[in-house]
């Protein structure tokens, strides 16, 4: 089991048209993963659910989006303590 919340850089990066984001959850938590364009508009919600402790991946398909920089944000709320974890990373779509 993981010891801490963590989010990896997407792979591959730059990508076209899909990429994978790995993350780990050390305790039962509500996990939300969203993708935003560089203007701050939400373009996709990849995860929004309660998850058990473990290692996970999320796939992001961007065939309907234009080339550019996108930002993915992961928020996890520990169900037992209410503590929050947040991480933000950039990725690049090249078509």
C-alpha positions in Angstrom: 0.0 0.0 0.0 1.2 3.5 -0.7 2.5 5.6 2.2 1.3 9.1 0.9 -0.8 10.7 -1.7 1.1 11.3 -5.0 0.4 12.1 -8.6 2.8 11.3 -11.4 3.5 13.3 -14.5 1.4 12.1 -17.4 3.0 9.7 -19.9 3.7 10.2 -22.7 4.2 14.0 -22.5 3.8 15.6 -25.1 0.9 13.3 -26.2 -1.4 12.7 -29.1 -4.3 11.8 -28.7 -4.2 9.9 -25.4 -2.1 9.9 -22.2 -2.0 8.1 -18.9 -1.8 9.7 -15.4 -0.8 7.5 -12.5 -1.7 8.3 -8.9 -1.7 6.7 -5.5 -4.1 6.9 -2.6 -2.8 5.8 0.9 -6.2 5.8 2.6 -9.9 5.7 1.6 -10.6 9.0 0.0 -12.9 11.0 -2.3 -10.8 11.6 -5.4 -11.4 14.2 -8.1 -9.3 14.6 -11.2 -10.1 17.4 -13.6 -8.4 18.7 -16.8 -8.4 22.4 -17.6 -7.2 24.4 -20.7 -4.7 27.2 -20.3 -7.6 29.7 -20.0 -8.8 27.9 -16.9 -11.9 26.3 -18.4 -12.6 22.7 -17.4 -12.5 20.4 -20.4 -12.8 17.0 -18.7 -13.4 15.3 -15.5 -11.5 12.0 -15.4 -12.3 10.8 -11.8 -14.9 11.8 -9.3 -15.5 8.9 -6.8 -14.7 7.3 -3.5 -11.6 5.2 -3.8 -9.9 2.6 -1.5 -6.2 2.9 -0.7 -4.1 1.7 -3.7 -2.4 2.6 -7.0 -4.5 3.8 -9.9 -4.2 5.2 -13.5 -6.5 7.5 -15.4 -6.6 7.7 -19.2 -7.2 11.1 -20.9 -8.3 11.1 -24.5 -8.0 14.5 -26.2 -8.9 13.7 -29.8 -11.6 16.5 -29.7 -9.3 19.2 -28.3 -6.8 21.5 -30.0 -3.0 21.4 -29.5 -1.7 23.3 -26.5 -0.9 23.1 -22.8 -3.5 21.6 -20.4 -3.4 21.4 -16.7 -4.6 18.5 -14.6 -5.6 18.9 -11.0 -6.1 16.1 -8.4 -7.9 16.7 -5.1 -8.3 13.9 -2.6 -10.2 14.2 0.7 -9.3 11.6 3.4 -12.7 10.1 4.5 -11.5 9.4 8.0 -9.7 12.7 9.0 -11.1 15.1 6.4 -7.5 16.2 5.4 -7.1 17.4 1.8 -4.4 16.6 -0.7 -4.1 18.7 -3.9 -1.7 18.5 -6.9 -1.5 20.4 -10.2 0.6 19.4 -13.2 0.9 20.5 -16.8 0.8 18.4 -20.0 1.1 19.2 -23.6 -1.1 18.0 -26.5 0.6 18.1 -29.9 -1.4 17.2 -33.0 
